[in-house]
Amino acid sequence: MFKDGPIVIIEDDVEDQELIGEIFRNLSHDNEIVFFKDGNLALEYLNQTDLRPFLILSDVNMPRINGLELRSLVHTNEKLHIKCIPYLFFTTAATKKSVSDAYAMAVQGFFEKPHSYTELERTLKLIVDYWKACIAPNQYD
């Protein structure tokens, strides 16, 4: 895990992108925030960049390929898998099936987007702080 790498956010809702971007600007982390409106664009970026992302926050319900399909593609891609990028879902609609499916694909977290700005900010800060403190195997490379 590369704690200074970009945070990749895959979110098709422009208003949610703006809100999340504003919150990250207010938090004290220096990570670049990279937004993608769909999973195909994110996958293209992840496969082509030499940067090692710190964290992926993905919506579940998106056009073209959904978050669960994208997670599967990232998880089974050897080049991406060895980067040890924590993959979390951050969505407005959590169902028992989507949560179960996500964890069956070894997702590292599933969060429902809070409705208040304060709770959204608290949740995003909690997620980033947790992963900043976490140790991953690739830290020993």
C-alpha positions as a Markdown table, in Angstrom:
| # | Residue | x | y | z |
|---|---|---|---|---|
| 1 | Met | 0.0 | 0.0 | 0.0 |
| 2 | Phe | 1.4 | 3.4 | -1.0 |
| 3 | Lys | 0.0 | 5.8 | 1.5 |
| 4 | Asp | 1.1 | 8.9 | -0.5 |
| 5 | Gly | -0.5 | 7.6 | -3.7 |
| 6 | Pro | -3.7 | 9.0 | -5.3 |
| 7 | Ile | -7.1 | 8.1 | -3.9 |
| 8 | Val | -9.2 | 6.8 | -6.8 |
| 9 | Ile | -12.9 | 7.6 | -6.6 |
| 10 | Ile | -15.3 | 6.0 | -9.0 |
| 11 | Glu | -18.6 | 7.9 | -8.9 |
| 12 | Asp | -21.0 | 8.6 | -11.7 |
| 13 | Asp | -23.0 | 11.3 | -9.8 |
| 14 | Val | -21.4 | 14.7 | -10.5 |
| 15 | Glu | -23.0 | 16.2 | -7.3 |
| 16 | Asp | -21.5 | 13.4 | -5.2 |
| 17 | Gln | -18.1 | 14.0 | -6.9 |
| 18 | Glu | -18.2 | 17.7 | -6.0 |
| 19 | Leu | -19.2 | 17.0 | -2.4 |
| 20 | Ile | -16.6 | 14.3 | -1.9 |
| 21 | Gly | -14.0 | 16.5 | -3.6 |
| 22 | Glu | -14.8 | 19.4 | -1.3 |
| 23 | Ile | -14.5 | 17.2 | 1.8 |
| 24 | Phe | -11.2 | 15.8 | 0.7 |
| 25 | Arg | -9.9 | 19.4 | 0.2 |
| 26 | Asn | -10.9 | 20.2 | 3.8 |
| 27 | Leu | -9.2 | 17.1 | 5.2 |
| 28 | Ser | -5.5 | 17.3 | 6.1 |
| 29 | His | -4.4 | 14.5 | 3.7 |
| 30 | Asp | -2.0 | 15.3 | 0.8 |
| 31 | Asn | -3.2 | 12.5 | -1.5 |
| 32 | Glu | -4.3 | 13.5 | -5.0 |
| 33 | Ile | -7.9 | 12.7 | -5.6 |
| 34 | Val | -8.7 | 11.2 | -9.0 |
| 35 | Phe | -12.3 | 10.9 | -10.1 |
| 36 | Phe | -13.8 | 8.6 | -12.7 |
| 37 | Lys | -17.4 | 8.6 | -13.8 |
| 38 | Asp | -17.4 | 4.9 | -14.7 |
| 39 | Gly | -15.5 | 1.7 | -14.1 |
| 40 | Asn | -14.1 | 1.4 | -17.6 |
| 41 | Leu | -12.3 | 4.7 | -17.3 |
| 42 | Ala | -11.0 | 3.8 | -13.8 |
| 43 | Leu | -9.7 | 0.4 | -15.0 |
| 44 | Glu | -8.0 | 2.0 | -18.0 |
| 45 | Tyr | -6.2 | 4.5 | -15.6 |
| 46 | Leu | -5.3 | 1.7 | -13.1 |
| 47 | Asn | -3.8 | -0.4 | -15.9 |
| 48 | Gln | -1.8 | 2.4 | -17.5 |
| 49 | Thr | -0.6 | 4.5 | -14.6 |
| 50 | Asp | 2.8 | 4.0 | -13.1 |
| 51 | Leu | 1.5 | 5.6 | -9.9 |
| 52 | Arg | 0.4 | 3.3 | -7.1 |
| 53 | Pro | -2.9 | 4.4 | -5.8 |
| 54 | Phe | -3.4 | 4.5 | -2.1 |
| 55 | Leu | -7.1 | 3.6 | -2.0 |
| 56 | Ile | -10.1 | 2.9 | -4.3 |
| 57 | Leu | -13.5 | 4.1 | -3.3 |
| 58 | Ser | -16.1 | 2.8 | -5.7 |
| 59 | Asp | -19.8 | 3.3 | -6.1 |
| 60 | Val | -21.7 | 0.1 | -6.8 |
| 61 | Asn | -24.4 | 1.2 | -9.3 |
| 62 | Met | -22.8 | 2.7 | -12.3 |
| 63 | Pro | -23.2 | 2.7 | -16.1 |
| 64 | Arg | -21.2 | 0.5 | -18.4 |
| 65 | Ile | -19.7 | -1.8 | -15.7 |
| 66 | Asn | -20.9 | -1.7 | -12.1 |
| 67 | Gly | -18.7 | -1.6 | -9.1 |
| 68 | Leu | -18.9 | -5.3 | -8.4 |
| 69 | Glu | -17.8 | -6.1 | -12.0 |
| 70 | Leu | -15.0 | -3.6 | -11.7 |
| 71 | Arg | -13.9 | -5.1 | -8.3 |
| 72 | Ser | -13.7 | -8.5 | -9.9 |
| 73 | Leu | -11.6 | -7.2 | -12.8 |
| 74 | Val | -9.2 | -5.5 | -10.4 |
| 75 | His | -9.0 | -8.4 | -8.1 |
| 76 | Thr | -8.2 | -10.9 | -10.9 |
| 77 | Asn | -5.7 | -8.6 | -12.6 |
| 78 | Glu | -2.3 | -9.8 | -11.5 |
| 79 | Lys | -0.6 | -6.4 | -12.1 |
| 80 | Leu | -3.2 | -4.6 | -10.0 |
| 81 | His | -3.6 | -7.3 | -7.4 |
| 82 | Ile | 0.1 | -7.1 | -6.3 |
| 83 | Lys | -0.2 | -3.4 | -5.8 |
| 84 | Cys | -2.3 | -4.1 | -2.7 |
| 85 | Ile | -4.7 | -1.3 | -3.3 |
| 86 | Pro | -7.5 | -1.3 | -0.7 |
| 87 | Tyr | -10.8 | -1.5 | -2.6 |
| 88 | Leu | -13.9 | -0.2 | -0.7 |
| 89 | Phe | -17.4 | 0.4 | -1.8 |
| 90 | Phe | -19.0 | 3.7 | -1.0 |
| 91 | Thr | -22.6 | 3.8 | -2.2 |
| 92 | Thr | -26.1 | 5.1 | -1.5 |
| 93 | Ala | -27.7 | 1.8 | -1.8 |
| 94 | Ala | -26.5 | -1.1 | 0.3 |
| 95 | Thr | -28.4 | -4.4 | 0.0 |
| 96 | Lys | -27.7 | -7.7 | 1.7 |
| 97 | Lys | -26.9 | -9.2 | -1.7 |
| 98 | Ser | -24.5 | -6.4 | -2.8 |
| 99 | Val | -22.7 | -6.5 | 0.6 |
| 100 | Ser | -22.4 | -10.3 | 0.5 |
| 101 | Asp | -21.3 | -10.2 | -3.2 |
| 102 | Ala | -18.7 | -7.6 | -2.4 |
| 103 | Tyr | -17.2 | -9.5 | 0.5 |
| 104 | Ala | -17.2 | -12.7 | -1.5 |
| 105 | Met | -14.8 | -10.8 | -3.9 |
| 106 | Ala | -12.5 | -9.9 | -1.0 |
| 107 | Val | -13.5 | -6.2 | -0.8 |
| 108 | Gln | -11.9 | -4.5 | 2.1 |
| 109 | Gly | -14.9 | -2.4 | 3.2 |
| 110 | Phe | -18.5 | -1.5 | 2.3 |
| 111 | Phe | -19.9 | 1.9 | 3.4 |
| 112 | Glu | -23.2 | 3.5 | 2.8 |
| 113 | Lys | -23.0 | 7.2 | 2.0 |
| 114 | Pro | -24.3 | 9.2 | 5.0 |
| 115 | His | -27.0 | 11.8 | 4.2 |
| 116 | Ser | -25.5 | 14.7 | 6.2 |
| 117 | Tyr | -22.4 | 16.6 | 5.2 |
| 118 | Thr | -20.9 | 16.2 | 8.7 |
| 119 | Glu | -21.4 | 12.4 | 8.7 |
| 120 | Leu | -20.0 | 12.1 | 5.2 |
| 121 | Glu | -16.9 | 14.1 | 6.2 |
| 122 | Arg | -16.5 | 11.9 | 9.4 |
| 123 | Thr | -16.9 | 8.7 | 7.4 |
| 124 | Leu | -14.3 | 9.7 | 4.7 |
| 125 | Lys | -11.9 | 10.9 | 7.4 |
| 126 | Leu | -12.3 | 7.6 | 9.3 |
| 127 | Ile | -11.7 | 5.5 | 6.1 |
| 128 | Val | -8.5 | 7.4 | 5.1 |
| 129 | Asp | -7.1 | 7.5 | 8.7 |
| 130 | Tyr | -7.7 | 3.8 | 9.1 |
| 131 | Trp | -5.9 | 2.9 | 5.9 |
| 132 | Lys | -3.0 | 5.4 | 6.6 |
| 133 | Ala | -2.4 | 3.4 | 9.9 |
| 134 | Cys | -2.7 | 0.0 | 8.2 |
| 135 | Ile | 0.3 | -2.1 | 7.2 |
| 136 | Ala | 0.4 | -4.0 | 3.9 |
| 137 | Pro | 2.8 | -6.6 | 2.5 |
| 138 | Asn | 4.1 | -4.3 | -0.2 |
| 139 | Gln | 5.4 | -1.9 | 2.4 |
| 140 | Tyr | 8.4 | -4.3 | 2.8 |
| 141 | Asp | 9.4 | -4.1 | -0.8 |
